[in-house]
Amino acid sequence: MVKGAARKQAFDAGKQAAADQRQQRYILTQSGLERMFLHQHQHEHKPSR
């Protein structure tokens, strides 16, 4: 019984860690896309002199 609970706890912890990692990757991707978009935007609005 106790062994099963410990295993479940470890599994939940692993799931949580994976979720955190995915969240972090998502945030990194979002900020990366945002930066790219802003960068593109700046280029478009530069005066062509």
mmCIF entry with sequence, helices, sheets and N, C-alpha, C, O atoms, coordinates in Angstrom:
data_MODEL
# 
_entry.id   MODEL 
# 
_entity.id                         1 
_entity.type                       polymer 
_entity.pdbx_number_of_molecules   1 
# 
_entity_poly.entity_id                      1 
_entity_poly.type                           'polypeptide(L)' 
_entity_poly.nstd_linkage                   no 
_entity_poly.nstd_monomer                   no 
_entity_poly.pdbx_seq_one_letter_code       MVKGAARKQAFDAGKQAAADQRQQRYILTQSGLERMFLHQHQHEHKPSR 
_entity_poly.pdbx_seq_one_letter_code_can   MVKGAARKQAFDAGKQAAADQRQQRYILTQSGLERMFLHQHQHEHKPSR 
_entity_poly.pdbx_strand_id                 A 
# 
loop_
_entity_poly_seq.entity_id 
_entity_poly_seq.num 
_entity_poly_seq.mon_id 
_entity_poly_seq.hetero 
1 1  MET n 
1 2  VAL n 
1 3  LYS n 
1 4  GLY n 
1 5  ALA n 
1 6  ALA n 
1 7  ARG n 
1 8  LYS n 
1 9  GLN n 
1 10 ALA n 
1 11 PHE n 
1 12 ASP n 
1 13 ALA n 
1 14 GLY n 
1 15 LYS n 
1 16 GLN n 
1 17 ALA n 
1 18 ALA n 
1 19 ALA n 
1 20 ASP n 
1 21 GLN n 
1 22 ARG n 
1 23 GLN n 
1 24 GLN n 
1 25 ARG n 
1 26 TYR n 
1 27 ILE n 
1 28 LEU n 
1 29 THR n 
1 30 GLN n 
1 31 SER n 
1 32 GLY n 
1 33 LEU n 
1 34 GLU n 
1 35 ARG n 
1 36 MET n 
1 37 PHE n 
1 38 LEU n 
1 39 HIS n 
1 40 GLN n 
1 41 HIS n 
1 42 GLN n 
1 43 HIS n 
1 44 GLU n 
1 45 HIS n 
1 46 LYS n 
1 47 PRO n 
1 48 SER n 
1 49 ARG n 
# 
_struct_asym.id          A 
_struct_asym.entity_id   1 
# 
_struct_conf.conf_type_id            HELX_P 
_struct_conf.id                      HELX_P1 
_struct_conf.pdbx_PDB_helix_id       AA1 
_struct_conf.beg_label_comp_id       VAL 
_struct_conf.beg_label_asym_id       A 
_struct_conf.beg_label_seq_id        2 
_struct_conf.pdbx_beg_PDB_ins_code   ? 
_struct_conf.end_label_comp_id       GLU 
_struct_conf.end_label_asym_id       A 
_struct_conf.end_label_seq_id        44 
_struct_conf.pdbx_end_PDB_ins_code   ? 
_struct_conf.beg_auth_comp_id        VAL 
_struct_conf.beg_auth_asym_id        A 
_struct_conf.beg_auth_seq_id         2 
_struct_conf.end_auth_comp_id        GLU 
_struct_conf.end_auth_asym_id        A 
_struct_conf.end_auth_seq_id         44 
_struct_conf.pdbx_PDB_helix_class    1 
_struct_conf.details                 ? 
_struct_conf.pdbx_PDB_helix_length   43 
# 
_struct_conf_type.id          HELX_P 
_struct_conf_type.criteria    ? 
_struct_conf_type.reference   ? 
# 
loop_
_atom_site.group_PDB 
_atom_site.id 
_atom_site.type_symbol 
_atom_site.label_atom_id 
_atom_site.label_alt_id 
_atom_site.label_comp_id 
_atom_site.label_asym_id 
_atom_site.label_entity_id 
_atom_site.label_seq_id 
_atom_site.pdbx_PDB_ins_code 
_atom_site.Cartn_x 
_atom_site.Cartn_y 
_atom_site.Cartn_z 
_atom_site.occupancy 
_atom_site.B_iso_or_equiv 
_atom_site.pdbx_formal_charge 
_atom_site.auth_seq_id 
_atom_site.auth_comp_id 
_atom_site.auth_asym_id 
_atom_site.auth_atom_id 
_atom_site.pdbx_PDB_model_num 
ATOM 1   N N  . MET A 1 1  ? 0.836  -1.205 0.000   1.00 0.00 ? 1  MET A N  1 
ATOM 2   C CA . MET A 1 1  ? 0.000  0.000  0.000   1.00 0.00 ? 1  MET A CA 1 
ATOM 3   C C  . MET A 1 1  ? 0.875  1.262  0.000   1.00 0.00 ? 1  MET A C  1 
ATOM 4   O O  . MET A 1 1  ? 0.711  2.162  -0.823  1.00 0.00 ? 1  MET A O  1 
ATOM 5   N N  . VAL A 1 2  ? 1.812  1.286  0.961   1.00 0.00 ? 2  VAL A N  1 
ATOM 6   C CA . VAL A 1 2  ? 2.686  2.456  1.059   1.00 0.00 ? 2  VAL A CA 1 
ATOM 7   C C  . VAL A 1 2  ? 3.544  2.587  -0.200  1.00 0.00 ? 2  VAL A C  1 
ATOM 8   O O  . VAL A 1 2  ? 3.772  3.684  -0.709  1.00 0.00 ? 2  VAL A O  1 
ATOM 9   N N  . LYS A 1 3  ? 4.012  1.433  -0.687  1.00 0.00 ? 3  LYS A N  1 
ATOM 10  C CA . LYS A 1 3  ? 4.868  1.434  -1.868  1.00 0.00 ? 3  LYS A CA 1 
ATOM 11  C C  . LYS A 1 3  ? 4.120  2.052  -3.054  1.00 0.00 ? 3  LYS A C  1 
ATOM 12  O O  . LYS A 1 3  ? 4.672  2.851  -3.810  1.00 0.00 ? 3  LYS A O  1 
ATOM 13  N N  . GLY A 1 4  ? 2.848  1.659  -3.193  1.00 0.00 ? 4  GLY A N  1 
ATOM 14  C CA . GLY A 1 4  ? 2.042  2.186  -4.298  1.00 0.00 ? 4  GLY A CA 1 
ATOM 15  C C  . GLY A 1 4  ? 1.875  3.696  -4.192  1.00 0.00 ? 4  GLY A C  1 
ATOM 16  O O  . GLY A 1 4  ? 1.934  4.409  -5.193  1.00 0.00 ? 4  GLY A O  1 
ATOM 17  N N  . ALA A 1 5  ? 1.664  4.175  -2.968  1.00 0.00 ? 5  ALA A N  1 
ATOM 18  C CA . ALA A 1 5  ? 1.485  5.613  -2.758  1.00 0.00 ? 5  ALA A CA 1 
ATOM 19  C C  . ALA A 1 5  ? 2.762  6.364  -3.137  1.00 0.00 ? 5  ALA A C  1 
ATOM 20  O O  . ALA A 1 5  ? 2.712  7.421  -3.765  1.00 0.00 ? 5  ALA A O  1 
ATOM 21  N N  . ALA A 1 6  ? 3.902  5.800  -2.744  1.00 0.00 ? 6  ALA A N  1 
ATOM 22  C CA . ALA A 1 6  ? 5.180  6.439  -3.050  1.00 0.00 ? 6  ALA A CA 1 
ATOM 23  C C  . ALA A 1 6  ? 5.388  6.487  -4.564  1.00 0.00 ? 6  ALA A C  1 
ATOM 24  O O  . ALA A 1 6  ? 5.858  7.484  -5.112  1.00 0.00 ? 6  ALA A O  1 
ATOM 25  N N  . ARG A 1 7  ? 5.026  5.385  -5.223  1.00 0.00 ? 7  ARG A N  1 
ATOM 26  C CA . ARG A 1 7  ? 5.194  5.337  -6.676  1.00 0.00 ? 7  ARG A CA 1 
ATOM 27  C C  . ARG A 1 7  ? 4.306  6.389  -7.335  1.00 0.00 ? 7  ARG A C  1 
ATOM 28  O O  . ARG A 1 7  ? 4.719  7.078  -8.268  1.00 0.00 ? 7  ARG A O  1 
ATOM 29  N N  . LYS A 1 8  ? 3.071  6.497  -6.828  1.00 0.00 ? 8  LYS A N  1 
ATOM 30  C CA . LYS A 1 8  ? 2.143  7.473  -7.399  1.00 0.00 ? 8  LYS A CA 1 
ATOM 31  C C  . LYS A 1 8  ? 2.681  8.889  -7.195  1.00 0.00 ? 8  LYS A C  1 
ATOM 32  O O  . LYS A 1 8  ? 2.584  9.738  -8.082  1.00 0.00 ? 8  LYS A O  1 
ATOM 33  N N  . GLN A 1 9  ? 3.248  9.127  -6.014  1.00 0.00 ? 9  GLN A N  1 
ATOM 34  C CA . GLN A 1 9  ? 3.788  10.447 -5.711  1.00 0.00 ? 9  GLN A CA 1 
ATOM 35  C C  . GLN A 1 9  ? 4.927  10.782 -6.680  1.00 0.00 ? 9  GLN A C  1 
ATOM 36  O O  . GLN A 1 9  ? 5.008  11.895 -7.201  1.00 0.00 ? 9  GLN A O  1 
ATOM 37  N N  . ALA A 1 10 ? 5.799  9.804  -6.908  1.00 0.00 ? 10 ALA A N  1 
ATOM 38  C CA . ALA A 1 10 ? 6.923  10.007 -7.814  1.00 0.00 ? 10 ALA A CA 1 
ATOM 39  C C  . ALA A 1 10 ? 6.413  10.273 -9.225  1.00 0.00 ? 10 ALA A C  1 
ATOM 40  O O  . ALA A 1 10 ? 6.936  11.127 -9.941  1.00 0.00 ? 10 ALA A O  1 
ATOM 41  N N  . PHE A 1 11 ? 5.382  9.525  -9.608  1.00 0.00 ? 11 PHE A N  1 
ATOM 42  C CA . PHE A 1 11 ? 4.806  9.692  -10.940 1.00 0.00 ? 11 PHE A CA 1 
ATOM 43  C C  . PHE A 1 11 ? 4.211  11.088 -11.089 1.00 0.00 ? 11 PHE A C  1 
ATOM 44  O O  . PHE A 1 11 ? 4.422  11.757 -12.100 1.00 0.00 ? 11 PHE A O  1 
ATOM 45  N N  . ASP A 1 12 ? 3.460  11.524 -10.067 1.00 0.00 ? 12 ASP A N  1 
ATOM 46  C CA . ASP A 1 12 ? 2.860  12.859 -10.098 1.00 0.00 ? 12 ASP A CA 1 
ATOM 47  C C  . ASP A 1 12 ? 3.937  13.930 -10.175 1.00 0.00 ? 12 ASP A C  1 
ATOM 48  O O  . ASP A 1 12 ? 3.801  14.911 -10.906 1.00 0.00 ? 12 ASP A O  1 
ATOM 49  N N  . ALA A 1 13 ? 5.011  13.734 -9.411  1.00 0.00 ? 13 ALA A N  1 
ATOM 50  C CA . ALA A 1 13 ? 6.106  14.702 -9.415  1.00 0.00 ? 13 ALA A CA 1 
ATOM 51  C C  . ALA A 1 13 ? 6.728  14.776 -10.809 1.00 0.00 ? 13 ALA A C  1 
ATOM 52  O O  . ALA A 1 13 ? 7.045  15.860 -11.298 1.00 0.00 ? 13 ALA A O  1 
ATOM 53  N N  . GLY A 1 14 ? 6.899  13.618 -11.441 1.00 0.00 ? 14 GLY A N  1 
ATOM 54  C CA . GLY A 1 14 ? 7.457  13.585 -12.791 1.00 0.00 ? 14 GLY A CA 1 
ATOM 55  C C  . GLY A 1 14 ? 6.544  14.283 -13.778 1.00 0.00 ? 14 GLY A C  1 
ATOM 56  O O  . GLY A 1 14 ? 7.000  15.016 -14.656 1.00 0.00 ? 14 GLY A O  1 
ATOM 57  N N  . LYS A 1 15 ? 5.247  14.047 -13.623 1.00 0.00 ? 15 LYS A N  1 
ATOM 58  C CA . LYS A 1 15 ? 4.275  14.682 -14.510 1.00 0.00 ? 15 LYS A CA 1 
ATOM 59  C C  . LYS A 1 15 ? 4.334  16.199 -14.343 1.00 0.00 ? 15 LYS A C  1 
ATOM 60  O O  . LYS A 1 15 ? 4.287  16.949 -15.318 1.00 0.00 ? 15 LYS A O  1 
ATOM 61  N N  . GLN A 1 16 ? 4.439  16.629 -13.092 1.00 0.00 ? 16 GLN A N  1 
ATOM 62  C CA . GLN A 1 16 ? 4.493  18.064 -12.789 1.00 0.00 ? 16 GLN A CA 1 
ATOM 63  C C  . GLN A 1 16 ? 5.744  18.679 -13.410 1.00 0.00 ? 16 GLN A C  1 
ATOM 64  O O  . GLN A 1 16 ? 5.690  19.762 -13.993 1.00 0.00 ? 16 GLN A O  1 
ATOM 65  N N  . ALA A 1 17 ? 6.871  17.978 -13.279 1.00 0.00 ? 17 ALA A N  1 
ATOM 66  C CA . ALA A 1 17 ? 8.126  18.480 -13.833 1.00 0.00 ? 17 ALA A CA 1 
ATOM 67  C C  . ALA A 1 17 ? 8.016  18.607 -15.346 1.00 0.00 ? 17 ALA A C  1 
ATOM 68  O O  . ALA A 1 17 ? 8.474  19.591 -15.928 1.00 0.00 ? 17 ALA A O  1 
ATOM 69  N N  . ALA A 1 18 ? 7.410  17.612 -15.979 1.00 0.00 ? 18 ALA A N  1 
ATOM 70  C CA . ALA A 1 18 ? 7.244  17.646 -17.432 1.00 0.00 ? 18 ALA A CA 1 
ATOM 71  C C  . ALA A 1 18 ? 6.353  18.814 -17.828 1.00 0.00 ? 18 ALA A C  1 
ATOM 72  O O  . ALA A 1 18 ? 6.616  19.497 -18.818 1.00 0.00 ? 18 ALA A O  1 
ATOM 73  N N  . ALA A 1 19 ? 5.303  19.041 -17.055 1.00 0.00 ? 19 ALA A N  1 
ATOM 74  C CA . ALA A 1 19 ? 4.387  20.147 -17.346 1.00 0.00 ? 19 ALA A CA 1 
ATOM 75  C C  . ALA A 1 19 ? 5.113  21.482 -17.206 1.00 0.00 ? 19 ALA A C  1 
ATOM 76  O O  . ALA A 1 19 ? 4.936  22.381 -18.028 1.00 0.00 ? 19 ALA A O  1 
ATOM 77  N N  . ASP A 1 20 ? 5.931  21.606 -16.161 1.00 0.00 ? 20 ASP A N  1 
ATOM 78  C CA . ASP A 1 20 ? 6.685  22.844 -15.955 1.00 0.00 ? 20 ASP A CA 1 
ATOM 79  C C  . ASP A 1 20 ? 7.623  23.089 -17.131 1.00 0.00 ? 20 ASP A C  1 
ATOM 80  O O  . ASP A 1 20 ? 7.745  24.211 -17.623 1.00 0.00 ? 20 ASP A O  1 
ATOM 81  N N  . GLN A 1 21 ? 8.285  22.019 -17.572 1.00 0.00 ? 21 GLN A N  1 
ATOM 82  C CA . GLN A 1 21 ? 9.226  22.143 -18.680 1.00 0.00 ? 21 GLN A CA 1 
ATOM 83  C C  . GLN A 1 21 ? 8.503  22.597 -19.942 1.00 0.00 ? 21 GLN A C  1 
ATOM 84  O O  . GLN A 1 21 ? 8.976  23.472 -20.667 1.00 0.00 ? 21 GLN A O  1 
ATOM 85  N N  . ARG A 1 22 ? 7.343  21.981 -20.190 1.00 0.00 ? 22 ARG A N  1 
ATOM 86  C CA . ARG A 1 22 ? 6.578  22.334 -21.374 1.00 0.00 ? 22 ARG A CA 1 
ATOM 87  C C  . ARG A 1 22 ? 6.155  23.799 -21.287 1.00 0.00 ? 22 ARG A C  1 
ATOM 88  O O  . ARG A 1 22 ? 6.218  24.532 -22.274 1.00 0.00 ? 22 ARG A O  1 
ATOM 89  N N  . GLN A 1 23 ? 5.725  24.216 -20.102 1.00 0.00 ? 23 GLN A N  1 
ATOM 90  C CA . GLN A 1 23 ? 5.289  25.602 -19.892 1.00 0.00 ? 23 GLN A CA 1 
ATOM 91  C C  . GLN A 1 23 ? 6.445  26.547 -20.199 1.00 0.00 ? 23 GLN A C  1 
ATOM 92  O O  . GLN A 1 23 ? 6.275  27.566 -20.869 1.00 0.00 ? 23 GLN A O  1 
ATOM 93  N N  . GLN A 1 24 ? 7.634  26.184 -19.692 1.00 0.00 ? 24 GLN A N  1 
ATOM 94  C CA . GLN A 1 24 ? 8.802  27.035 -19.886 1.00 0.00 ? 24 GLN A CA 1 
ATOM 95  C C  . GLN A 1 24 ? 9.144  27.119 -21.370 1.00 0.00 ? 24 GLN A C  1 
ATOM 96  O O  . GLN A 1 24 ? 9.433  28.195 -21.893 1.00 0.00 ? 24 GLN A O  1 
ATOM 97  N N  . ARG A 1 25 ? 9.108  25.962 -22.044 1.00 0.00 ? 25 ARG A N  1 
ATOM 98  C CA . ARG A 1 25 ? 9.426  25.939 -23.465 1.00 0.00 ? 25 ARG A CA 1 
ATOM 99  C C  . ARG A 1 25 ? 8.418  26.797 -24.224 1.00 0.00 ? 25 ARG A C  1 
ATOM 100 O O  . ARG A 1 25 ? 8.774  27.508 -25.164 1.00 0.00 ? 25 ARG A O  1 
ATOM 101 N N  . TYR A 1 26 ? 7.153  26.721 -23.802 1.00 0.00 ? 26 TYR A N  1 
ATOM 102 C CA . TYR A 1 26 ? 6.093  27.497 -24.449 1.00 0.00 ? 26 TYR A CA 1 
ATOM 103 C C  . TYR A 1 26 ? 6.366  28.986 -24.286 1.00 0.00 ? 26 TYR A C  1 
ATOM 104 O O  . TYR A 1 26 ? 6.233  29.762 -25.232 1.00 0.00 ? 26 TYR A O  1 
ATOM 105 N N  . ILE A 1 27 ? 6.753  29.374 -23.066 1.00 0.00 ? 27 ILE A N  1 
ATOM 106 C CA . ILE A 1 27 ? 7.041  30.784 -22.798 1.00 0.00 ? 27 ILE A CA 1 
ATOM 107 C C  . ILE A 1 27 ? 8.228  31.233 -23.645 1.00 0.00 ? 27 ILE A C  1 
ATOM 108 O O  . ILE A 1 27 ? 8.202  32.317 -24.227 1.00 0.00 ? 27 ILE A O  1 
ATOM 109 N N  . LEU A 1 28 ? 9.270  30.400 -23.715 1.00 0.00 ? 28 LEU A N  1 
ATOM 110 C CA . LEU A 1 28 ? 10.445 30.740 -24.511 1.00 0.00 ? 28 LEU A CA 1 
ATOM 111 C C  . LEU A 1 28 ? 10.060 30.898 -25.972 1.00 0.00 ? 28 LEU A C  1 
ATOM 112 O O  . LEU A 1 28 ? 10.492 31.836 -26.641 1.00 0.00 ? 28 LEU A O  1 
ATOM 113 N N  . THR A 1 29 ? 9.241  29.970 -26.460 1.00 0.00 ? 29 THR A N  1 
ATOM 114 C CA . THR A 1 29 ? 8.811  30.029 -27.853 1.00 0.00 ? 29 THR A CA 1 
ATOM 115 C C  . THR A 1 29 ? 8.022  31.300 -28.097 1.00 0.00 ? 29 THR A C  1 
ATOM 116 O O  . THR A 1 29 ? 8.233  31.986 -29.098 1.00 0.00 ? 29 THR A O  1 
ATOM 117 N N  . GLN A 1 30 ? 7.119  31.613 -27.190 1.00 0.00 ? 30 GLN A N  1 
ATOM 118 C CA . GLN A 1 30 ? 6.286  32.803 -27.338 1.00 0.00 ? 30 GLN A CA 1 
ATOM 119 C C  . GLN A 1 30 ? 7.153  34.055 -27.417 1.00 0.00 ? 30 GLN A C  1 
ATOM 120 O O  . GLN A 1 30 ? 6.978  34.870 -28.323 1.00 0.00 ? 30 GLN A O  1 
ATOM 121 N N  . SER A 1 31 ? 8.089  34.219 -26.475 1.00 0.00 ? 31 SER A N  1 
ATOM 122 C CA . SER A 1 31 ? 8.920  35.415 -26.454 1.00 0.00 ? 31 SER A CA 1 
ATOM 123 C C  . SER A 1 31 ? 9.816  35.446 -27.691 1.00 0.00 ? 31 SER A C  1 
ATOM 124 O O  . SER A 1 31 ? 10.117 36.517 -28.216 1.00 0.00 ? 31 SER A O  1 
ATOM 125 N N  . GLY A 1 32 ? 10.241 34.273 -28.152 1.00 0.00 ? 32 GLY A N  1 
ATOM 126 C CA . GLY A 1 32 ? 11.065 34.205 -29.354 1.00 0.00 ? 32 GLY A CA 1 
ATOM 127 C C  . GLY A 1 32 ? 10.299 34.685 -30.571 1.00 0.00 ? 32 GLY A C  1 
ATOM 128 O O  . GLY A 1 32 ? 10.814 35.462 -31.374 1.00 0.00 ? 32 GLY A O  1 
ATOM 129 N N  . LEU A 1 33 ? 9.064  34.217 -30.703 1.00 0.00 ? 33 LEU A N  1 
ATOM 130 C CA . LEU A 1 33 ? 8.235  34.630 -31.832 1.00 0.00 ? 33 LEU A CA 1 
ATOM 131 C C  . LEU A 1 33 ? 7.940  36.116 -31.747 1.00 0.00 ? 33 LEU A C  1 
ATOM 132 O O  . LEU A 1 33 ? 7.941  36.817 -32.758 1.00 0.00 ? 33 LEU A O  1 
ATOM 133 N N  . GLU A 1 34 ? 7.688  36.592 -30.539 1.00 0.00 ? 34 GLU A N  1 
ATOM 134 C CA . GLU A 1 34 ? 7.381  38.002 -30.343 1.00 0.00 ? 34 GLU A CA 1 
ATOM 135 C C  . GLU A 1 34 ? 8.568  38.849 -30.779 1.00 0.00 ? 34 GLU A C  1 
ATOM 136 O O  . GLU A 1 34 ? 8.409  39.854 -31.472 1.00 0.00 ? 34 GLU A O  1 
ATOM 137 N N  . ARG A 1 35 ? 9.769  38.425 -30.361 1.00 0.00 ? 35 ARG A N  1 
ATOM 138 C CA . ARG A 1 35 ? 10.973 39.174 -30.687 1.00 0.00 ? 35 ARG A CA 1 
ATOM 139 C C  . ARG A 1 35 ? 11.167 39.200 -32.200 1.00 0.00 ? 35 ARG A C  1 
ATOM 140 O O  . ARG A 1 35 ? 11.495 40.234 -32.783 1.00 0.00 ? 35 ARG A O  1 
ATOM 141 N N  . MET A 1 36 ? 10.954 38.027 -32.829 1.00 0.00 ? 36 MET A N  1 
ATOM 142 C CA . MET A 1 36 ? 11.101 37.932 -34.277 1.00 0.00 ? 36 MET A CA 1 
ATOM 143 C C  . MET A 1 36 ? 10.121 38.880 -34.956 1.00 0.00 ? 36 MET A C  1 
ATOM 144 O O  . MET A 1 36 ? 10.474 39.600 -35.890 1.00 0.00 ? 36 MET A O  1 
ATOM 145 N N  . PHE A 1 37 ? 8.884  38.864 -34.468 1.00 0.00 ? 37 PHE A N  1 
ATOM 146 C CA . PHE A 1 37 ? 7.835  39.684 -35.056 1.00 0.00 ? 37 PHE A CA 1 
ATOM 147 C C  . PHE A 1 37 ? 8.182  41.165 -34.916 1.00 0.00 ? 37 PHE A C  1 
ATOM 148 O O  . PHE A 1 37 ? 8.047  41.932 -35.870 1.00 0.00 ? 37 PHE A O  1 
ATOM 149 N N  . LEU A 1 38 ? 8.625  41.560 -33.731 1.00 0.00 ? 38 LEU A N  1 
ATOM 150 C CA . LEU A 1 38 ? 8.975  42.958 -33.501 1.00 0.00 ? 38 LEU A CA 1 
ATOM 151 C C  . LEU A 1 38 ? 10.143 43.348 -34.400 1.00 0.00 ? 38 LEU A C  1 
ATOM 152 O O  . LEU A 1 38 ? 10.168 44.443 -34.962 1.00 0.00 ? 38 LEU A O  1 
ATOM 153 N N  . HIS A 1 39 ? 11.101 42.448 -34.529 1.00 0.00 ? 39 HIS A N  1 
ATOM 154 C CA . HIS A 1 39 ? 12.278 42.702 -35.349 1.00 0.00 ? 39 HIS A CA 1 
ATOM 155 C C  . HIS A 1 39 ? 11.855 42.950 -36.796 1.00 0.00 ? 39 HIS A C  1 
ATOM 156 O O  . HIS A 1 39 ? 12.311 43.900 -37.432 1.00 0.00 ? 39 HIS A O  1 
ATOM 157 N N  . GLN A 1 40 ? 10.983 42.090 -37.304 1.00 0.00 ? 40 GLN A N  1 
ATOM 158 C CA . GLN A 1 40 ? 10.476 42.234 -38.661 1.00 0.00 ? 40 GLN A CA 1 
ATOM 159 C C  . GLN A 1 40 ? 9.759  43.564 -38.809 1.00 0.00 ? 40 GLN A C  1 
ATOM 160 O O  . GLN A 1 40 ? 9.930  44.280 -39.796 1.00 0.00 ? 40 GLN A O  1 
ATOM 161 N N  . HIS A 1 41 ? 8.960  43.873 -37.811 1.00 0.00 ? 41 HIS A N  1 
ATOM 162 C CA . HIS A 1 41 ? 8.148  45.077 -37.838 1.00 0.00 ? 41 HIS A CA 1 
ATOM 163 C C  . HIS A 1 41 ? 9.031  46.312 -37.942 1.00 0.00 ? 41 HIS A C  1 
ATOM 164 O O  . HIS A 1 41 ? 8.741  47.232 -38.706 1.00 0.00 ? 41 HIS A O  1 
ATOM 165 N N  . GLN A 1 42 ? 10.113 46.324 -37.167 1.00 0.00 ? 42 GLN A N  1 
ATOM 166 C CA . GLN A 1 42 ? 11.026 47.459 -37.182 1.00 0.00 ? 42 GLN A CA 1 
ATOM 167 C C  . GLN A 1 42 ? 11.605 47.643 -38.581 1.00 0.00 ? 42 GLN A C  1 
ATOM 168 O O  . GLN A 1 42 ? 11.709 48.766 -39.074 1.00 0.00 ? 42 GLN A O  1 
ATOM 169 N N  . HIS A 1 43 ? 11.977 46.544 -39.212 1.00 0.00 ? 43 HIS A N  1 
ATOM 170 C CA . HIS A 1 43 ? 12.565 46.620 -40.546 1.00 0.00 ? 43 HIS A CA 1 
ATOM 171 C C  . HIS A 1 43 ? 11.580 47.210 -41.543 1.00 0.00 ? 43 HIS A C  1 
ATOM 172 O O  . HIS A 1 43 ? 11.953 48.011 -42.399 1.00 0.00 ? 43 HIS A O  1 
ATOM 173 N N  . GLU A 1 44 ? 10.325 46.808 -41.424 1.00 0.00 ? 44 GLU A N  1 
ATOM 174 C CA . GLU A 1 44 ? 9.317  47.278 -42.368 1.00 0.00 ? 44 GLU A CA 1 
ATOM 175 C C  . GLU A 1 44 ? 9.110  48.781 -42.265 1.00 0.00 ? 44 GLU A C  1 
ATOM 176 O O  . GLU A 1 44 ? 8.828  49.446 -43.262 1.00 0.00 ? 44 GLU A O  1 
ATOM 177 N N  . HIS A 1 45 ? 9.254  49.317 -41.049 1.00 0.00 ? 45 HIS A N  1 
ATOM 178 C CA . HIS A 1 45 ? 8.920  50.716 -40.851 1.00 0.00 ? 45 HIS A CA 1 
ATOM 179 C C  . HIS A 1 45 ? 10.134 51.633 -40.918 1.00 0.00 ? 45 HIS A C  1 
ATOM 180 O O  . HIS A 1 45 ? 10.028 52.821 -40.615 1.00 0.00 ? 45 HIS A O  1 
ATOM 181 N N  . LYS A 1 46 ? 11.280 51.100 -41.309 1.00 0.00 ? 46 LYS A N  1 
ATOM 182 C CA . LYS A 1 46 ? 12.451 51.962 -41.461 1.00 0.00 ? 46 LYS A CA 1 
ATOM 183 C C  . LYS A 1 46 ? 12.266 52.820 -42.709 1.00 0.00 ? 46 LYS A C  1 
ATOM 184 O O  . LYS A 1 46 ? 11.821 52.314 -43.739 1.00 0.00 ? 46 LYS A O  1 
ATOM 185 N N  . PRO A 1 47 ? 12.596 54.095 -42.636 1.00 0.00 ? 47 PRO A N  1 
ATOM 186 C CA . PRO A 1 47 ? 12.511 54.937 -43.840 1.00 0.00 ? 47 PRO A CA 1 
ATOM 187 C C  . PRO A 1 47 ? 13.493 54.439 -44.896 1.00 0.00 ? 47 PRO A C  1 
ATOM 188 O O  . PRO A 1 47 ? 14.621 54.073 -44.568 1.00 0.00 ? 47 PRO A O  1 
ATOM 189 N N  . SER A 1 48 ? 13.080 54.424 -46.138 1.00 0.00 ? 48 SER A N  1 
ATOM 190 C CA . SER A 1 48 ? 13.925 53.862 -47.204 1.00 0.00 ? 48 SER A CA 1 
ATOM 191 C C  . SER A 1 48 ? 14.788 54.954 -47.813 1.00 0.00 ? 48 SER A C  1 
ATOM 192 O O  . SER A 1 48 ? 14.675 55.260 -48.999 1.00 0.00 ? 48 SER A O  1 
ATOM 193 N N  . ARG A 1 49 ? 15.653 55.539 -46.991 1.00 0.00 ? 49 ARG A N  1 
ATOM 194 C CA . ARG A 1 49 ? 16.573 56.552 -47.499 1.00 0.00 ? 49 ARG A CA 1 
ATOM 195 C C  . ARG A 1 49 ? 17.980 56.000 -47.510 1.00 0.00 ? 49 ARG A C  1 
ATOM 196 O O  . ARG A 1 49 ? 18.914 56.698 -47.905 1.00 0.00 ? 49 ARG A O  1 
# 
